[in-house]
Amino acid sequence: MKLPPLLIFILLYTNPCTFAQGTEDKTEQQIVSLVDQYALARAEKDVDLLNSILMSDVDQLVSNGEWRRGMHESMEGMLHSSTRQPGSRSLTVEKVRFLTPECAIADARYQIDNADGTQRKMWSTFIAVYHQEKWKIAAIRNMLPAK
């Protein structure tokens, strides 16, 4: 039985697209998991976990305009901030966008429920890179919306 050329074309070009979509969904879940690990590390002040998920040259811009550059400065600021401003933090990834197969942007709602009952509702953007067979955070941008 001979297959018509149009059918061959459709079979060849739709099958890889289906496979790529499944791979992207799995990879997107890995990025969401990375942000969850970051939130857990912050909550538990887990330096080892932070070391394993942050790039050595990570940088962070926090909502007050402070830049934290490099692993040491970023981790110190993260842990100090969690101690100085107690409360529960939650990060909920809203969207993941892949710039390349090895670089992604994750936008997350960032909420801090302060001990006094007030809430800070912000946005965080994570730049993730695939480095040495693992997704890691290369940069974090925290934003406090004007409204």
Residue, then its C-alpha position, 0 to 999 in steps of 0.5 A: m500500500k502506497l501512502p499519499p505524499l500529503l499523509i507522509f508529510i503530516l505524519l513526519y511533521t506532527n509526530p515530532c511536535t507532539f513529542a516536543q510538547g510533552t518534553e516541554d511540559k515535563t521541563e516546565q514542571q522541572i522549573v516549577s519544582l525549582v521555584d518550589q525548592y527555592a521557597l522551601a530553602r528560604a522557609e527552612k533556611d537550608v543553605d545546602l539546598l540553596n547551594s544546590i539550586l543557585m548558580s555561583d554567579v546568581d544575582q537578585l534584585v529585591s523590591n526595595g532596589e537592593w542588588r545582591r550579586g553572587m552566591h554569598e551576597s544573595m544567600e546572606g541577603m535571602l536568609h537575613s531577609s527571612t529572619r528580619q521579616p518573619g512570616s510565611r512566604s508563598l511563590t506560585v508560578e504563573k507562567v514559564r517561558f523558554l528562551t532556549p531549551e537551556c534557559a527559561i523565565a518563570d514568573a511567579r506571584y510572591q506573597i508574604d503573610n506577615a506576623d502582624g496579619t498584613q500581606r505583601k503581594m509581589w511578583s518574582t521573576f526567576i531566570a533558570v538555566y540548565h547547567q551540568e544536567k540540572w536546572k538552576i536559578a541564575a537570577i531573581r527579580n522581585m517587584l512590588p506593583a504600584k497598585 
